[in-house]
Amino acid sequence: MQRRLTALALAIGALTLAATAAQAQEKVKIGFITDMSSLYADVEGKNGATAIQMAIDDFGGKALGQPIELLSADHQNKADIAASKAREWIDTAGATMIFGGTNSGTALATAKVAAEKKRVYFNSGAGTSALTNEQCTPYTVHYAYDTVALAKGTGGAVVERGGKSWFFLTADYAFGQALETDTTAVIKAKGGTVTGSVRHPLNASDFSSFLLQAQNSKAQILGLANAGGDTINAIKAAREFGINKTMKTAGLLVFLTDIHSLGLKNT
């Protein structure tokens, strides 16, 4: 919560970059789009909108002398929905900036719209390092973690403690792919190896076939290049199949809400 309030304070400050556009309307409008109904909803979801509104209220409810209005929407983890909603807010509602939440695919799509429309895009939930590397724009602010940091932090620490051979269970979209790639680079740089990987669809319901491939790899480490509900379900399934007896699981992005959902039995 504190991280989001700090981020919003910085974001509201960034509104001065669009002073001309803001002064042309009666309100300063901020759009917030994230996953509010699926596997990342517990990470942020509707509570993210609540936290942003709290920050707006703490800020006095105004920027540039005008009242701030918060718009919010569920992107359903679909890049096209995120992009079209951002475009709608900017074109028809006069949104001054967009605040993005979880899901890297939606974040990259929204960032492109923001750059095209010359609006500030502030993201604190997506992890792909592409936001501040190959797809970086002057209008994108990427606050908090990214896949490079996660790879060097968790990935590097596991290798240094003897986890030299890895097999990846990867969410098949921008975030998972970036996390696998960045962590692989760290593993190899530290003398480790990657025996293989398998990609699962976002919000997968059955991990059995994927985990069988991981078990057959004979790797020491099962690297989870996913997040939210996918991480929770993968860890539960790994325990059910007894994979934790032959492999150690490395969750590369784990939230406190994930730990609470897993419970002591699975953690």
N, C-alpha and C positions, 0 to 999 in steps of 0.2 A: 504494500500500500504506500509506504513512504517513498519507494522508488518511483511509483506512478505520479505521486503528488509533486515530487521534484521535477520529473520529466515535464509535467504539465506547466509548471511555473516557467521552465525554460522555453517551452513551446509558445506560451502566451507572450513571452518576451520577443519571440521570433515574429510575432504578428506585425511588428513595426516595419518589417520588410515589405509588407503589403499595405502600407498606410493609405495610399491613394485609393485602392480598391475598397478598403474598409470604410473610408469616409464617404464613399458614393452610396452607401446604404445605411439603413437605420440601425442595423445590428451587425456585430462581428460574429460570424457563424463558423463554428468548428465542426467538422465531420469526424466521427469516430466509427470505424468499421473493423469488426473482428468476428471470430467464431463465437456465437452465442448459443449454439444448440447441439454441438457435436463433440468430438474428442478433445478439443482444446478449451471447451467452455469453462471447465473448472479452473483452468490456469488464469483466465481473465474474464471473458464473457460479459454478462450484464454488470458484474461487479466492477469491471473496468470502466464502464460508463458512469457508474456511481462515484468511483474515485475521481474521475475527471471533473464531474460536477462539483464534488467537494473542493477540488483545487480551484475551480472557477469561483466558487463562493468565498474561499479563503482569500482569493485575489481581489475581492471586492465586487465581483460580477461584471467588471467593465475592463475594456482595453481601448486605448485611444479615445477615451471619453465616451465610449458607446457600450451598451449592454452586450454581453456574450451569450449566444444561444448555442446549445449543444445539439447536434444531430447525430443519431446513431443507427446502425444497421448491422444485420447478420450477413456475412458474406458466404456462409455455408461452405467454406473452404473451396470456393470456386473463383478462379482468377477473373473470369469474365463478369461475374456478378460484382466483384469488388471494383473492377475498372469502370463498369457502367454506372455504378452508384456514385463513385467519386466524380465522374464526368457530369452526372445529373446534379449533384450538389453544387458543383462549381458553376455550371452553365445556367441552372434555373433557380437555385437557392442563393447563389452568390457566396458560397463558402470561401473563406479567406485561407484556410489551411485544412489539411486532412491529417488526422491522428490514426495511425494504423496499429493493429494488434497482431495476434498470432497468425501463422501460416506464411511461409516464404513466397509461395507462388502468388498469392494474392498481394503480398507486399511489393513484389517486383512489378506486377501489373499496375498497381496503384501509383507507384513511383513514376512510371512512364507517363501516365495521365497528368500527374502533378507537374512534371517537367514540361510537358506540352502546353499546359495551361499557366505555367509560371506561378505555381502555388507551392507553399512550403508543405512538405510531407514529412511527418515526424513519426518514426516507428520505434516501438519498444518491445515488440513481441516476436517478430520474425528473426530467424537466426542466420540466414544465408549471408555469407561474406560478400556476395555479388553486389549487395546494396551499396557497399562502400568501396568496391573494386571495379570490376569490368562494367557494371551497370550503374555506377555512381553518377549522380547529377548534382548541380549546384543547389538544388531545391530539397534534397534528401538529407535528413538527419537520422542516423541510426544510433539509438540510445540503448545501452545495455550490452548483452553478450552477442557474439557471432560465432560461426562455425570454426573459425581459426582459433579463437580463444578457447572454445570447448575442446578442440583437438589437442592443443598444446597443454591445457590444464589436465583434464582427466586422462586423455590418451597418453600423454607424455609420462604422467605419474604411474600409470599401470605398467608401461613398458619398463620403467626404471625399477619397479618392484618385482620384475621377473616375468611379466606377462608378455612374452616375446612373439607368440604366434596367435593371430587373430582370424576370426570369421565374422563377417558383418551381416546383421539383419537390418535392412535399410528400408525406410519409407520411400516409396517410389515417386518422389516429387522433388522440387528444388532444394528444400532444406535437407532431406535425408541424403540426397546425392552429394551435396556440398559437404556435409558432415563426414560422410564416408571418404570422400576425396581428400579433405584436409587432414583427417585423422590418419589415413594411410600414409600420407607424406611424413607425418610426425613419427609414426611407427618405423618406417624404413630409415629415416634419418637417425634413429636411435638404435639401429641394428636389428629391428624386429622384422617379421614377415606377415603377409596376409595370405592365408590359404584359400580364401574365396569369399563370396558374398552372395546373398539372395535378396531380392527386392519384393516387398509386399505392398499391396494397395493401401492407400490412406484409410484409416479407420477400419482395419481388417478385423474380421470376426473369428477367423480360424488361423492359428499359427502352426498347426501340427506339421504340415508338409515342409514348411520353411525351417522349423526347428530340427526336423529329421536330417535335412541337409547339413545344418550346422553341426549336429552330433557326429555325422559321418566324416566331417572334415578333420577330426582329431586335433583341432586347435585348442589352445589353452584358454583363450578368451572369446566370449561371445559379445561382440560389440554392438550395442543397440544404437543405430543411427536413426532414431525416431524420437517421438516425444508424446506427452499427454496420455491419452487413452491407449495408444498403441504400445507405449512403453509399459504401462500397467498390465495390459493383457499379455504381452510377450513374456514378462517376468513370471506371471502366474502360470502361463502355459509351460514355461521352461521348468518350473518346479514340479508341475504335474507329470511331466515326461521324465523327470529325474535327470535332466541335463545339468542341473547344478551340482551333481555328484562327479561329473567328469570335466566340466568347464566352469570357469568363473564368468559371471555376467558383469559387463561394464556398461552401465547406463550413462551415455554421454551428455544427456540433458534430462535431469530429474528435478522435479519441483516438489515442494513440501506437500502440496495437495496429492501428488502421486504416492508419497510415503503413507499419508493418511488413508488413501484408498487401498493400498496394498495390505496394510496391517502388519503386525509383528510376525505372523506366520510366514508371510512371503518375503519379508525383508531381513 
